[in-house]
Amino acid sequence: MGGCTLNSKMWVQILVGLNIISKAHGFSGGIFPQSCGSLLPEHDAFRPETSNPPFAVAFEFSRHPGDPVTVVLRSEGSTRFRGFMLDAQNSSSISSSSPVGQFLLLDSDISRLLDCYGSKGTAVSQKNNQAKSQVKVNWTAEGEEKDVIFRATFLERFDRFWDPISVHLPRFTTTMEPSSPEPSSPEPSSPEPTSPELSTKTDVTQTWEPTPKNSSEHTKKVAIILMCLDSIVEEVKMEVFNIQTFLFASKPFNFGLIKMSLLITSSLTFAADVASLVLFRVFPFEVAPVALVSVLVCFTSVELLAAFMPIGPSHELKPIWELVLRGCFALHHIFTTAVIFLGVVRSTDVDRRQNGGRSWTLIVMVAFSVWILLTHIWNLVLCFLKQTILDRNQTDQSKPTRRIRTVRCFLEYYQFLKKKIELKTIEFSLLFVLWTLSSSGTVIMGFFFSCVYSGVSVQQQWP
């Protein structure tokens, strides 16, 4: 009796264990029919990425109409995918989940067919969780020609996957060439039916948003490069203005050189700002960079206007003129740095995700932003020193001659200190210019190599 009870308990435990095993779903093998509608893995703790995935969907056609279309899922860079799901939908009723055609496996070791909505072979997924750079499957329309959209979801790892991307299947172009009828014989006979010849394009490949996206990204990078050049010219203009107004502004000829250099550098920055604004507006643009560059154009216009104003070295409005220019220089530099920083952050976002770390261009940009802050702190200190020296000169000139012997030692020390300040002004100004030149040049080189690499990738995708 006890043995029977023991056997009964054992069988109950076995049944419970089997039930638990049957409930423990592991989807690394790609069998997840519950995702037929959304194509998304049911990883409740994680949300899909909304950015452009580093993967593409392409098509390869054969030479004859009616043959299967080869659908290619592939990586566009070094990032590989472990999971995927692919289906074909009728574009006119994609919301009602209407699969179109049937898939045929080309490599059953890495992909498997899924039966969605009661139809066999209407979707494809991975067979294992190994990293993949390319997967090919065949697809047949099985019926009349329709406007078909292929949807694909890519999974890099368990916590990182993207929303489905949709790609239209290109129309299979044909040209009709009716054949000439055979000459009729004297005997009456019915002419042979003529059949049209179909000539088709072969090996047609379409990637997900290839040309507009790359062109837009390259255009934005060129605009950011122009902003880097603008930053260099603005820094040179600001430091040259500091040196000239601090050391050599007392004579009319020297003051004329100040206005001439201001006119030349402001013209260069105005051209760079306008060109960047045009480039940001060529393709679908984002509001932030366009607004920032528009403000930069306004600041540069004020600088150009100030260069044409009839202000001399002894004009009563000269202090206000210098103060307005210094304010424009500072705001211009800050807004330029903001545009560059915004462009670097958004352009290197994909690289940082692929490499799993920070981008070196972004690190340089952070250091550059900190240096710009130090530059403007230095300019404030320099402006304060200049005003102090001017006040001291006026005080010394107003002192009576009977006190000159008493303050002679102090004046000699003051003149020595003034020369030291002038020397340090030149040294620090050159240092700031060189650092701005090196950091901006580094960012420019980063964007240049990025454009070259993207251009090579596009040439490989479009033979």
Secondary structure, DSSP 4 states (H G I P E B T S, - for coil): -HHHHHHHHHHHHHHHHHHHHHH----TTS--GGGTTT-----TT---B-SPPSEEEEEE--SSTTSPEEEEEEESSS--BSEEEEEEEEGGGGGGT-B-SEEEES-TTTEEEEEETTEEEEEEEESS---BSEEEEEEE--SS---EEEEEEEEEETTEEBPPEEEEPPP---EEEPPPPPPPPSS--PPPPP--EEE---S----SS-HHHHHHHHHHHHHHHHHHHHHHHHHHHHHHHHHHHHHS-SSHHHHHHHHHHHHHHHHHHHHHHHHHHHHHHHSS--HHHHHHHHHHHHHHHHHHHHHTS---TT-TTHHHHHHHHHHHHHHHHHHHHHHHHHHHHHHSHHHHHHHTS--HHHHHHHHHHHHHHHHHHHHHHHHHHHHHHHHHHHHHHHS-GGGHHHHHHHHHHHHHHHHHHHHHHHHHHHHHHHHHHHHHHHHHHHHHHHHHHHHHHHHHH--
